[in-house]
Amino acid sequence: MKSKVKIEIIIVITFGILFALALGFTISPSFITDDNDVINSDKEKPKIPAVSGKIHINDDNPSINWTVAKEGGICTGNGTYSDPYIIEDLEIDGEGSGNSILIENSNVYFKIVNCTLYNAEWGSEAGIGLLNVNNSQLIGNNCSYSQLGIVFGDGWGGGSCYNNTLSGNIVNNNRGGILLSDSFNNTVSGNTANNNTWCGIYILACNYTVISGNTMNDNNMNGLHLAGNNSIISGNIMNDNNMHGMWIAYSYNNTFLRNTVNNNNWSGICLVDSNYNIISGNTAFYNTECGIVLFYSNYNTISGNTANYNRWGIILSDSDYNIVSGNYVIGNDECIVELNCQGNVIQDNDCTLKPSLNYLPTILFISICIVGVSVFMIYKNGKMFKKPQEDLDFL
């Protein structure tokens, strides 16, 4: 009898250990915190912007240049690399016309920081407008609820801007979020451009632009609209837009790397008349029509992307001499489609449907439970195996 009780205890303990191990697999890592998750009450509270009138600085006009602006208390600093002019912590109502802040013909170093700018309406007016401006930094501003959030150039190919940085700005609920026109060597990083009537970020005739780490979701047209060359577009999130995650037209020698373009109403990435581009490591899930599509685009490389659960994974239409290799194209109605193409190299792509690892902890838990119950039932009915002769006496 004691032996039997000990065996039952061992089985119960074993089953308990297995259950605990299975439960451990299902615990989300998000419950694990580190020092960064602890709120530091000693940190400086964000500054509240001061209400100001609209600002217009034109360094070609002696009456409204940077020197006059500094004397009027609009900015601080000296316009050098180590001590730039700084406009910060302002709130400006655009009053339904013109730009909230307009800077023209400037080559000095300056920053616009932590300003709240809204209600700039009319033509291509914006919360912040830059025309013929170099060496600026726009950091942490909220330019929402205007015709355009931030504009470099006049939108029609004039007012070129060079060596500028836009970082950490919010440009939501405008007609257009960020517009760069005929400008070069600019960096657009870490901005949020959501819920705009047109596009989140619109790049027109610009070269050598870095577009990284931006969020462009829920825009009524495209997340990113790019017409430019020799640029790097990496690590951006462009989901739930009403047309395309990225619309790339007349663009050459660009690199699209590790972007996320999911749940867009037409395609994740669409290239039109664009050649010699690299599309690599991007994720395009659950787009209504296509994960990645090329129209009239040649000599592009599409490699290492994941384009799953779209209607079509990858489409090449009237596009020649492209390389499509090493992509995961799973769960689409059609994997890779060519229409009126020649000379494309399509190899080593995976179109098979594999089980998702997301369900592995649940499957493991259920399996362990079944095994544990089976072992227990076999033990309870062990007499059938220990005394087979007694069980067969009725024969």
Beta strands, then each sheet from edge to edge (+ up, - down):
strand 1: 50-52
strand 2: 55-58
strand 3: 85-88
strand 4: 90-93
strand 5: 101-106
strand 6: 110-113
strand 7: 116-118
strand 8: 126-133
strand 9: 136-139
strand 10: 142-143
strand 11: 148-152
strand 12: 165-167
strand 13: 176-181
strand 14: 187-189
strand 15: 201-207
strand 16: 210-212
strand 17: 224-229
strand 18: 232-234
strand 19: 244-249
strand 20: 255-257
strand 21: 267-272
strand 22: 278-280
strand 23: 290-295
strand 24: 301-303
strand 25: 312-317
strand 26: 323-325
strand 27: 334-339
strand 28: 345-347
sheet 1: 1+ 4+ 7+ 10+
sheet 2: 2+ 5+ 8+ 11+ 13+ 15+ 17+ 19+ 21+ 23+ 25+ 27+
sheet 3: 3+ 6+ 9+ 12+ 14+ 16+ 18+ 20+ 22+ 24+ 26+ 28+
end
